[in-house]
Amino acid sequence: MSAPIVHSLEPVSLVGGGIVGKNDLAVALGYAPTLVAADGGAAVALAAGHDPVAVIGDFDSLSLADRARIPPDRLFPIREQDSTDFDKALRSISAPLVLAIGFLGGRVDHQLAAFNTLVRHANQLCVLIGPQEVIFHAPPRLDLDLAPGDILSLFPLLPVSGISRGLEWPIDGLALEPGGRIGTSNRALGPVHLTMNVPGALVIAPRAALGAVMRAFAPDQRLSFAPENGTGAGFAGGPKPARWPARGG
């Protein structure tokens, strides 16, 4: 496995070349000020007045003009075509958490590929920020401070099982799998606790729950995260969240 390109003790923002909402980059950087771009995401960063610390990808979407604006020592081409730019970037980042924008809301095949990457790299905590939802791979244990009535979906990309507390329809004793039973459109009764037996499930929560997700994933060092609406105090980090082990090979 290749050594990481970007090392950070704090969360990292990753921008892709897909659809990026008006406030998405500001929201991500409010939580994770270190900015990395996946290929054409560099154009998004530059247009917003930000210089990424690294640009990673096969560079088939990065124009020569934008490439010329980035110092050569920040360009990290990975030419192989067996993975997406999101995959190349995510596996090249060593950080407690990655906040990713520009990977949802566009082509369905691109979104499916992003979901596949979340499962392939289940050991790396990564939250995809979309127009209406935030999506991440379910860690072994998760405590999420949701409001009563919030929609919370579990979508299996592999056969999984687990237990839940705080969901209107508990998942205890259920076998979730692609082509079989899935867990979409569940509803929170309040704070939710999930314990998953194996990796392979995506959690889909409302965009408004991003702050709660960040609190759940805060590393153990003291970090101050900016609320999405830009008001109020941040919060200090809590216990380091549980992670799945890295896949071998």
C-alpha positions as CSV (number, residue, x, y, z in Angstrom):
1,M,0.0,0.0,0.0
2,S,1.4,3.4,-1.0
3,A,2.4,5.9,1.7
4,P,0.0,8.8,2.3
5,I,0.6,12.0,0.5
6,V,-1.1,14.3,3.0
7,H,-0.6,13.8,6.8
8,S,-2.7,15.9,9.2
9,L,-3.6,15.6,12.9
10,E,-6.8,17.6,12.2
11,P,-9.7,16.9,9.8
12,V,-9.1,17.6,6.1
13,S,-11.5,19.0,3.5
14,L,-11.4,17.3,0.1
15,V,-13.0,18.9,-2.9
16,G,-14.0,17.1,-6.1
17,G,-14.8,18.4,-9.5
18,G,-18.6,17.7,-9.3
19,I,-21.4,19.8,-8.1
20,V,-20.4,22.0,-5.2
21,G,-23.1,24.1,-3.5
22,K,-22.7,27.8,-2.8
23,N,-21.7,27.4,0.8
24,D,-20.3,23.8,0.7
25,L,-16.6,24.8,0.6
26,A,-17.0,27.4,3.4
27,V,-18.8,24.9,5.6
28,A,-16.2,22.2,5.0
29,L,-13.3,24.5,5.7
30,G,-15.0,25.8,8.8
31,Y,-14.6,22.3,10.3
32,A,-11.5,21.2,8.4
33,P,-9.2,24.1,7.3
34,T,-6.6,21.9,5.4
35,L,-7.8,21.7,1.8
36,V,-6.9,18.9,-0.6
37,A,-8.3,18.7,-4.2
38,A,-9.1,15.6,-6.2
39,D,-8.1,16.4,-9.8
40,G,-10.6,18.9,-11.2
41,G,-11.6,19.9,-7.7
42,A,-8.6,22.2,-7.8
43,A,-10.5,24.5,-10.2
44,V,-13.3,24.8,-7.6
45,A,-10.8,25.6,-4.9
46,L,-8.9,28.2,-7.0
47,A,-12.1,29.8,-8.2
48,A,-13.1,30.3,-4.5
49,G,-9.7,31.9,-3.7
50,H,-8.2,28.8,-2.0
51,D,-4.9,27.1,-2.7
52,P,-5.1,23.4,-1.9
53,V,-2.1,21.9,-0.1
54,A,-2.2,19.0,-2.6
55,V,-3.9,18.0,-5.8
56,I,-4.3,14.3,-6.3
57,G,-5.7,12.4,-9.3
58,D,-5.0,11.3,-12.9
59,F,-5.3,15.0,-14.0
60,D,-7.6,14.3,-16.9
61,S,-10.0,17.0,-15.6
62,L,-7.4,19.6,-14.6
63,S,-6.9,22.3,-17.2
64,L,-3.3,23.4,-18.1
65,A,-4.2,26.9,-17.0
66,D,-5.3,25.8,-13.5
67,R,-2.4,23.4,-13.3
68,A,0.0,26.3,-13.9
69,R,-1.4,28.2,-11.0
70,I,-0.4,25.4,-8.5
71,P,3.2,24.9,-7.3
72,P,4.6,21.7,-8.8
73,D,5.4,20.3,-5.4
74,R,1.7,20.3,-4.7
75,L,0.8,18.2,-7.7
76,F,0.6,14.5,-7.2
77,P,-0.5,12.6,-10.4
78,I,-1.6,9.0,-10.0
79,R,-2.0,7.8,-13.6
80,E,-3.6,4.3,-13.0
81,Q,-7.1,4.0,-14.4
82,D,-8.5,1.3,-12.1
83,S,-9.8,3.8,-9.5
84,T,-11.6,7.1,-9.4
85,D,-10.0,10.4,-8.4
86,F,-11.9,10.3,-5.1
87,D,-10.4,6.9,-4.4
88,K,-6.9,8.1,-5.3
89,A,-7.3,11.1,-3.0
90,L,-9.0,9.4,-0.1
91,R,-6.4,6.6,0.2
92,S,-3.6,9.2,0.0
93,I,-4.8,11.2,3.0
94,S,-3.9,10.3,6.6
95,A,-6.2,12.3,8.9
96,P,-8.7,11.7,11.7
97,L,-11.5,12.7,9.4
98,V,-12.1,13.8,5.8
99,L,-15.0,16.1,4.8
100,A,-15.6,15.6,1.1
101,I,-17.6,18.0,-1.2
102,G,-18.1,17.8,-4.9
103,F,-18.9,14.1,-5.0
104,L,-22.7,14.1,-4.6
105,G,-25.6,15.5,-6.6
106,G,-24.2,14.9,-10.1
107,R,-24.1,11.8,-12.2
108,V,-25.4,8.7,-10.6
109,D,-22.5,6.5,-11.7
110,H,-20.1,8.9,-10.1
111,Q,-22.1,8.8,-6.8
112,L,-22.2,5.0,-6.8
113,A,-18.4,5.0,-7.3
114,A,-18.0,7.3,-4.4
115,F,-20.1,5.0,-2.2
116,N,-18.0,2.1,-3.3
117,T,-14.9,4.0,-2.3
118,L,-16.3,4.7,1.2
119,V,-16.6,0.9,1.7
120,R,-13.2,0.1,0.1
121,H,-11.5,2.5,2.6
122,A,-13.8,1.9,5.6
123,N,-10.9,2.5,8.0
124,Q,-10.8,6.2,6.9
125,L,-13.6,8.2,8.4
126,C,-15.0,10.3,5.6
127,V,-18.2,12.3,5.4
128,L,-19.7,13.2,2.0
129,I,-21.6,16.5,2.1
130,G,-24.4,16.7,-0.4
131,P,-27.2,19.2,-1.1
132,Q,-29.7,17.5,1.3
133,E,-27.8,14.7,3.1
134,V,-24.5,13.8,4.6
135,I,-23.3,10.2,3.9
136,F,-20.6,8.2,5.5
137,H,-19.6,4.6,6.1
138,A,-21.0,3.2,9.4
139,P,-18.1,2.8,11.9
140,P,-18.2,-0.1,14.4
141,R,-19.9,2.1,16.9
142,L,-21.7,5.4,16.4
143,D,-23.6,7.8,18.8
144,L,-25.4,10.4,16.8
145,D,-27.3,13.2,18.5
146,L,-30.3,13.5,16.2
147,A,-33.6,15.3,16.7
148,P,-36.9,13.3,17.0
149,G,-38.2,12.7,13.5
150,D,-34.9,13.0,11.7
151,I,-34.7,10.6,8.8
152,L,-31.8,8.2,9.1
153,S,-31.1,5.5,6.5
154,L,-28.8,2.5,6.5
155,F,-27.9,1.2,3.1
156,P,-25.9,-2.0,2.9
157,L,-23.3,-2.4,0.1
158,L,-22.2,-5.7,1.7
159,P,-24.2,-8.1,4.0
160,V,-24.2,-6.5,7.4
161,S,-26.0,-6.7,10.8
162,G,-26.0,-4.8,14.0
163,I,-28.0,-3.3,16.8
164,S,-29.6,0.1,17.3
165,R,-31.1,2.2,20.0
166,G,-33.2,5.3,19.3
167,L,-34.6,4.3,15.9
168,E,-38.3,3.9,15.3
169,W,-37.6,0.6,13.6
170,P,-34.6,-1.1,15.3
171,I,-32.2,-3.2,13.2
172,D,-31.5,-5.8,15.9
173,G,-31.6,-9.3,14.5
174,L,-32.0,-8.1,10.9
175,A,-29.7,-9.2,8.0
176,L,-29.2,-6.2,5.7
177,E,-27.8,-6.9,2.2
178,P,-27.8,-5.6,-1.4
179,G,-30.7,-7.1,-3.2
180,G,-32.4,-8.0,0.1
181,R,-33.6,-6.1,3.1
182,I,-32.3,-2.5,3.4
183,G,-32.7,0.1,6.1
184,T,-33.8,3.3,4.3
185,S,-36.2,5.9,5.6
186,N,-35.9,5.0,9.3
187,R,-36.7,7.7,11.8
188,A,-34.8,8.9,14.9
189,L,-36.7,9.0,18.2
190,G,-33.9,11.2,19.5
191,P,-30.2,10.4,20.0
192,V,-29.3,7.2,18.1
193,H,-26.7,4.5,18.9
194,L,-25.6,2.0,16.3
195,T,-23.3,-1.0,16.7
196,M,-22.3,-2.7,13.5
197,N,-20.9,-6.2,13.4
198,V,-19.0,-5.8,10.1
199,P,-18.2,-3.0,7.7
200,G,-20.3,-2.4,4.6
201,A,-23.2,-0.1,5.4
202,L,-23.7,3.6,4.6
203,V,-25.4,6.0,6.9
204,I,-27.4,8.7,5.3
205,A,-28.5,11.6,7.6
206,P,-30.0,15.0,6.9
207,R,-27.6,17.8,5.9
208,A,-28.7,19.6,9.0
209,A,-27.2,16.8,11.1
210,L,-23.7,17.6,9.9
211,G,-22.8,19.2,13.3
212,A,-24.0,16.1,15.1
213,V,-21.9,13.9,12.8
214,M,-18.9,16.1,13.5
215,R,-19.4,15.8,17.2
216,A,-19.6,12.0,16.8
217,F,-16.4,11.9,14.8
218,A,-14.3,14.4,16.8
219,P,-10.9,13.1,17.5
220,D,-9.5,13.1,21.0
221,Q,-7.3,16.2,20.7
222,R,-9.1,19.5,21.4
223,L,-10.4,21.0,18.1
224,S,-12.8,23.8,17.6
225,F,-15.3,23.2,14.9
226,A,-17.4,25.9,13.3
227,P,-21.2,25.3,13.3
228,E,-22.6,25.2,9.7
229,N,-24.7,28.4,10.2
230,G,-21.5,30.3,11.3
231,T,-22.9,31.2,14.7
232,G,-22.4,30.0,18.3
233,A,-19.4,28.2,19.8
234,G,-17.6,25.3,18.4
235,F,-16.8,22.3,20.6
236,A,-13.8,20.4,21.9
237,G,-13.0,16.9,20.7
238,G,-14.1,13.9,22.6
239,P,-13.0,10.3,22.6
240,K,-11.5,9.0,19.3
241,P,-14.2,7.1,17.4
242,A,-14.0,3.4,16.6
243,R,-12.6,2.5,13.2
244,W,-12.6,-0.6,11.1
245,P,-9.2,-2.1,10.4
246,A,-7.5,-1.3,7.1
247,R,-7.9,-3.9,4.4
248,G,-4.9,-5.9,3.6
249,G,-3.2,-5.8,0.2
